[in-house]
Amino acid sequence: MNNIERIKILRRIEFIKTEIEDIKRYMENRDLQRIIERIIENIVNAIIDISKIILVYSDIPIPDTYKDIILSLKELNMVDPKEINFVESFVTELEKKI
């Protein structure tokens, strides 16, 4: 993976951190609920983008579903399995609501 791709990943990670801070305001203001939905969507999209970049540079085929894209990071042992399990549980719960 080259430096440009690393920078892209780091920018997305910083973006995720900022978005998570914004979620904290959700608890204080009911009007923010719809905004929070959009923030969560942005976070998930950033995670998917990061996952795709890592998979491409690791010569791993991109799976067909977003869930499988994220879960395929298990193969690389680059992410703490607890974090992947958390994401997997989160996605599974979201799927139930859809």
C-alpha positions as CSV (number, residue, x, y, z in Angstrom):
1,M,0.0,0.0,0.0
2,N,1.4,3.4,-0.9
3,N,1.5,6.6,1.1
4,I,-1.4,8.1,-0.8
5,E,-3.6,5.2,0.2
6,R,-2.4,5.4,3.8
7,I,-3.3,9.1,3.9
8,K,-6.8,8.3,2.5
9,I,-7.3,5.7,5.3
10,L,-6.0,8.1,8.0
11,R,-8.3,10.9,6.7
12,R,-11.3,8.6,6.9
13,I,-10.3,7.4,10.4
14,E,-10.2,11.1,11.5
15,F,-13.6,11.6,9.9
16,I,-15.0,8.7,11.8
17,K,-13.7,10.1,15.1
18,T,-15.3,13.4,14.4
19,E,-18.6,11.8,13.5
20,I,-18.5,9.8,16.7
21,E,-18.1,12.9,18.8
22,D,-21.2,14.4,17.1
23,I,-23.2,11.3,18.2
24,K,-22.6,12.3,21.8
25,R,-24.8,15.4,21.2
26,Y,-27.6,13.1,20.2
27,M,-28.3,12.3,23.9
28,E,-28.9,16.0,24.6
29,N,-31.2,17.0,21.7
30,R,-34.1,15.0,20.3
31,D,-33.9,17.0,17.1
32,L,-30.6,15.5,16.3
33,Q,-31.9,12.0,15.8
34,R,-32.3,12.3,12.0
35,I,-28.9,13.9,11.8
36,I,-27.4,11.0,13.7
37,E,-28.9,8.6,11.2
38,R,-27.0,10.4,8.5
39,I,-23.8,10.5,10.6
40,I,-24.0,6.7,11.1
41,E,-24.5,6.2,7.4
42,N,-21.4,8.3,6.8
43,I,-19.3,6.3,9.3
44,V,-20.4,3.0,7.7
45,N,-19.5,4.3,4.3
46,A,-16.1,5.4,5.5
47,I,-15.5,2.0,7.0
48,I,-16.5,0.3,3.8
49,D,-14.2,2.6,1.8
50,I,-11.3,1.8,4.2
51,S,-12.1,-1.9,3.9
52,K,-12.1,-1.8,0.1
53,I,-8.8,0.0,0.0
54,I,-7.2,-2.5,2.3
55,L,-8.6,-5.5,0.4
56,V,-7.5,-4.2,-3.0
57,Y,-3.9,-3.6,-1.8
58,S,-3.9,-7.1,-0.2
59,D,-5.1,-8.8,-3.4
60,I,-8.3,-10.0,-1.8
61,P,-11.4,-10.0,-4.1
62,I,-14.0,-7.5,-3.1
63,P,-17.1,-9.4,-1.8
64,D,-20.6,-8.7,-3.1
65,T,-22.1,-7.3,0.1
66,Y,-21.0,-4.4,2.3
67,K,-21.3,-6.7,5.3
68,D,-19.0,-9.3,3.7
69,I,-16.5,-6.5,2.7
70,I,-16.1,-5.5,6.3
71,L,-16.0,-9.1,7.6
72,S,-13.4,-10.1,5.0
73,L,-10.8,-8.0,7.0
74,K,-10.7,-11.0,9.4
75,E,-8.6,-12.8,6.8
76,L,-5.9,-10.2,7.1
77,N,-5.6,-10.2,10.9
78,M,-5.2,-6.4,10.7
79,V,-8.2,-5.6,12.9
80,D,-8.9,-6.7,16.4
81,P,-11.3,-9.7,16.2
82,K,-13.5,-8.0,18.9
83,E,-13.9,-5.0,16.7
84,I,-14.9,-7.1,13.7
85,N,-17.3,-9.0,15.9
86,F,-18.8,-5.7,17.1
87,V,-19.3,-4.5,13.6
88,E,-20.8,-7.9,12.6
89,S,-23.3,-7.7,15.4
90,F,-24.1,-4.1,14.6
91,V,-24.7,-4.9,10.9
92,T,-26.8,-8.0,11.8
93,E,-29.0,-5.9,14.1
94,L,-29.4,-3.3,11.3
95,E,-30.4,-6.0,8.9
96,K,-33.2,-7.1,11.2
97,K,-34.6,-3.6,11.2
98,I,-34.6,-3.2,7.4
